[in-house]
Amino acid sequence: MKATVVIVTKNRMLDLRCAISSALKQTATPEVLVIDDASTDGTSEMVRSEFPEVRLDQSAHSLGCIVQRNRAASLTAADIIISLDDDAIFSSPRVVEQAVAAFGHPRVAAVAIPYMEPHKTEQMLQTAPDNQGIWVSDSFRGTSHALRRDVFLGVGGYREQLVHFGEELDFCMRLLEKGLVVRLGQGDHIIHYESQQRDWSRINYYGRRNDILFAWHNVPAMFAPRHLIGTTINGVRWSIAAKSMAMIRGTFAGYTDLAQLWNERAPVSVAVYRLHRQLKKQGPRLLSEIEHLLPAIPVNLRSRLDPIASAVQ
């Protein structure tokens, strides 16, 4: 089964060099696809000069990480897409190999690869409690995950209207509605160094805005008012605690932007919403314990899953 490591980057040439080097050392010998989101620091020139074996796609204008990750799925024909931030590296040469092997069950559409953030904590994140079964999570982090490419395209990819931040949770909710799950990884991890160049004002703004849009798009009508009220209160509370006007602006921008998305609401079922909330609040569950709660996989998606499942078993 073929895999592609996708690295979306913008103006982080030094960080990117380390990310590419670690990707090229993988035992699974994946294709490495770097998408340069209109860098101005010589990123593309560095990639061409130092890593001629890497596939490079350079955008003339910045489109943002969400759009570029969607584009990546159309630029490669690989079965599995491994997403790696440009400020992260694989901790060992076997990370991709182990992530691909985790797709042995037809309900597994994504794998949340274990990772750590040494600048914040020594705790290992996104890791399965044990290796005795398939542990299901509510979501994955963009810096450290793997996806079935055909399923990603079949479900519609990420919502590009989110612009920045929070697209993973929305996508994983839609996966669950299709009877597909995110599996917590059990192999080697990714090290995310979290670049100092991050624009926290932008992250705070879109984080709170997209909390509102997530609720509007996905939450069933009987739960939507309570969910939106709770999200709004939490957004304001976090804004005050962080002394962030960007968060306050983002929370209310979410409501303003609903006017443009009024007809795009497509909530998940009550059963899926409750299951997703349970996973988010109480932590991962074994697939064998919750499979009876999952919807049947649609025929159009099942036809995409079966060849991949048989290839890894």
C-alpha positions in Angstrom: 0.0 0.0 0.0 1.3 3.4 -1.0 1.7 6.3 1.4 2.5 10.0 0.9 3.8 12.3 3.6 2.3 15.7 3.1 4.0 18.8 4.6 2.2 22.1 4.1 4.6 25.0 4.8 5.0 28.8 4.7 8.1 30.7 5.7 9.6 28.1 8.0 12.5 27.1 5.9 14.8 26.0 8.7 12.0 23.9 10.5 11.0 22.4 7.1 14.5 21.1 6.4 14.3 18.9 9.6 10.8 17.7 8.8 11.8 16.6 5.3 15.0 14.9 6.5 13.0 12.8 8.9 10.4 11.9 6.3 13.0 10.7 3.8 14.4 8.3 6.4 11.1 6.3 6.8 11.3 2.6 6.2 8.0 2.6 4.3 9.7 4.8 1.6 6.7 7.1 1.2 6.4 9.8 -1.4 7.2 13.2 0.3 5.0 16.0 -1.0 5.8 19.6 0.2 3.2 22.2 -0.5 4.7 25.7 -0.3 1.9 28.1 0.6 3.5 31.2 -1.1 6.6 31.4 1.1 8.9 34.4 0.7 11.9 33.1 2.6 13.4 30.9 -0.1 11.6 27.8 1.0 11.0 26.4 -2.5 14.5 27.1 -3.6 15.8 25.2 -0.6 13.7 22.2 -1.3 14.7 22.0 -5.0 18.4 22.4 -4.2 18.7 20.1 -1.1 15.9 17.6 -1.7 15.5 16.9 -5.4 13.7 13.6 -4.6 10.9 15.5 -2.9 7.8 16.5 -4.9 7.2 20.2 -4.5 4.1 22.1 -5.3 4.4 25.9 -5.0 1.4 28.3 -4.8 1.7 31.8 -6.2 -0.7 33.0 -3.6 -1.3 32.0 0.0 -4.4 29.7 0.2 -4.1 28.6 3.9 -3.3 25.3 5.4 -6.9 23.9 5.2 -7.2 24.5 1.5 -3.7 23.2 0.8 -4.3 19.9 2.7 -7.4 19.4 0.6 -5.3 20.1 -2.5 -2.8 17.5 -1.4 -5.4 14.8 -1.5 -6.0 15.5 -5.2 -2.3 15.9 -6.0 -1.3 12.3 -4.9 -2.7 8.9 -5.8 -1.4 7.2 -2.6 -3.8 5.1 -0.5 -2.8 6.7 2.8 -1.9 10.4 3.5 0.4 11.1 6.5 0.2 14.7 7.6 3.3 16.2 9.2 3.6 19.9 10.3 6.6 21.7 9.0 7.7 22.2 12.6 7.6 18.5 13.5 9.7 15.4 12.8 9.2 11.6 13.0 10.9 10.2 16.1 11.9 7.0 14.3 12.1 5.6 10.8 9.1 3.3 11.4 6.4 5.9 12.2 4.8 5.8 8.7 5.1 2.0 8.5 3.3 1.6 11.8 0.6 4.1 10.9 -0.2 2.4 7.7 -0.5 -1.0 9.4 -3.1 0.5 11.7 -5.7 0.6 8.9 -6.5 -3.1 9.1 -10.2 -2.7 10.0 -12.6 -1.3 7.4 -14.1 1.2 9.9 -10.8 2.8 10.6 -10.6 5.8 8.3 -8.0 7.8 10.2 -5.2 7.2 12.6 -4.2 9.6 15.3 -0.4 9.1 15.5 1.1 9.5 19.0 3.0 12.8 19.4 4.7 14.9 22.0 5.4 18.6 22.3 8.7 19.0 24.2 8.4 22.7 24.6 5.2 22.2 26.6 5.2 18.9 28.3 6.9 15.5 28.4 3.5 13.8 28.2 2.8 11.5 25.2 -0.4 12.6 23.5 -2.8 10.9 21.2 -1.7 7.4 22.2 -3.8 4.2 22.8 -4.2 3.1 26.4 -3.0 -0.4 25.4 -2.4 -2.6 22.4 -5.1 -5.1 23.1 -7.7 -3.6 20.6 -8.7 -0.7 18.4 -9.2 2.4 20.6 -11.5 5.1 19.1 -11.0 8.8 19.6 -13.2 11.8 18.9 -10.6 13.5 16.7 -6.9 13.8 15.8 -4.4 16.7 15.7 -3.5 18.1 12.4 0.2 17.8 13.1 0.1 14.0 13.6 -2.4 11.9 11.7 -2.9 9.5 8.8 -6.0 9.3 6.5 -7.4 7.0 3.9 -7.2 9.3 0.9 -10.2 8.0 -1.0 -12.4 8.3 2.1 -11.2 11.8 2.8 -12.2 12.8 -0.7 -15.5 10.8 -0.4 -16.5 12.6 2.8 -15.7 16.0 1.3 -12.4 16.8 2.9 -12.0 19.7 5.3 -14.5 22.6 5.3 -12.5 25.3 3.6 -14.8 28.0 5.0 -13.2 27.4 8.4 -10.0 29.1 7.0 -7.7 28.1 9.8 -7.9 25.9 12.9 -10.5 23.4 14.0 -11.1 21.6 10.8 -10.1 18.2 12.2 -12.9 18.0 14.8 -15.5 18.9 12.2 -14.1 16.3 9.7 -14.0 13.6 12.4 -17.7 14.3 13.4 -18.6 13.8 9.7 -16.6 10.6 9.6 -18.5 9.2 12.6 -21.8 10.0 10.8 -20.6 7.7 8.0 -19.8 4.9 10.4 -16.1 5.5 10.3 -13.7 6.1 13.2 -10.4 7.6 14.2 -8.0 5.0 15.7 -5.5 6.0 18.3 -2.0 5.0 17.3 0.2 2.5 19.2 3.5 2.9 17.5 6.4 5.4 17.5 5.6 9.1 17.8 6.0 12.4 16.1 7.8 15.2 17.8 6.0 18.6 17.4 8.3 21.5 18.3 5.6 24.2 17.7 7.3 27.0 15.8 7.8 30.3 17.6 6.5 31.9 14.4 2.9 30.9 15.1 0.3 33.7 15.0 -1.6 33.2 18.2 -3.9 36.1 17.6 -5.1 34.4 14.3 -5.3 31.0 16.0 -7.4 32.5 18.9 -9.7 34.3 16.5 -10.4 31.3 14.2 -10.5 28.9 17.1 -13.5 30.6 18.7 -15.2 31.5 15.4 -15.0 27.9 14.3 -16.4 26.6 17.5 -19.6 28.4 16.6 -19.6 27.1 13.0 -18.9 23.6 14.2 -22.0 23.6 16.3 -24.1 25.2 13.5 -23.0 22.6 10.9 -23.1 19.5 13.0 -25.2 19.6 16.2 -28.8 18.2 16.0 -31.6 20.7 16.4 -32.6 19.4 19.9 -29.1 20.0 21.2 -28.1 23.1 19.1 -29.4 25.9 21.4 -27.7 24.5 24.5 -24.5 23.7 22.7 -24.3 27.1 21.1 -25.0 28.9 24.5 -22.3 26.8 26.2 -19.8 27.4 23.4 -20.5 31.1 23.6 -20.1 31.3 27.4 -16.9 29.3 27.2 -15.6 31.4 24.4 -16.1 34.6 26.5 -14.7 33.0 29.6 -11.5 31.8 27.8 -11.2 35.3 26.2 -11.2 36.9 29.6 -8.8 34.4 31.1 -6.4 34.8 28.2 -7.0 38.6 28.0 -7.6 38.0 24.3 -9.8 40.3 22.3 -9.1 38.1 19.3 -11.1 35.3 21.0 -14.1 37.6 21.7 -14.0 38.9 18.1 -13.9 35.3 16.9 -16.8 34.2 19.0 -19.1 36.9 17.6 -17.7 36.5 14.1 -19.0 33.0 14.2 -22.5 34.2 14.5 -22.0 36.9 11.9 -20.7 34.3 9.4 -23.8 32.1 10.0 -25.8 34.4 7.8 -23.7 33.2 4.8 -24.0 29.6 5.7 -27.7 29.4 6.6 -28.6 26.8 4.0 -25.5 24.6 4.6 -26.5 23.1 7.9 -26.4 19.3 7.8 -26.4 18.0 11.5 -25.4 14.5 12.4 -27.8 12.1 14.0 -28.6 12.3 17.7 -26.9 8.9 18.3 -23.7 10.0 16.6 -23.7 13.4 18.4 -24.1 11.6 21.7 -21.3 9.1 20.9 -19.0 11.9 19.8 -19.6 13.9 22.9 -19.0 10.8 25.0 -15.6 10.2 23.3 -14.7 13.9 23.7 -15.6 14.2 27.3 -14.8 10.7 28.7 -11.9 9.6 26.5 -11.3 6.8 24.0 -13.4 3.6 23.8 -12.7 0.2 22.2 -14.2 -0.2 18.8 -15.7 -3.6 19.9 -17.6 -1.8 22.6 -19.2 0.9 20.4 -19.5 -0.7 17.0 -23.1 -1.5 17.5 -23.7 2.3 18.0 -22.2 3.2 14.6 -24.2 3.7 11.4 -23.7 1.3 8.5 -20.9 2.4 6.2 -22.5 3.9 3.0 -22.0 1.7 -0.1 -20.1 4.4 -2.0 -17.5 4.6 0.9 -17.4 0.9 1.6 -16.3 0.3 -2.0 -13.3 2.6 -1.3 -12.4 0.9 2.0 -12.4 -2.8 1.1 -9.3 -2.9 -1.1 -7.3 -1.0 1.4 -8.4 -3.2 4.3 -7.5 -6.4 2.5 -4.1 -5.0 1.6 -3.0 -4.5 5.2 -4.5 -7.6 6.8 
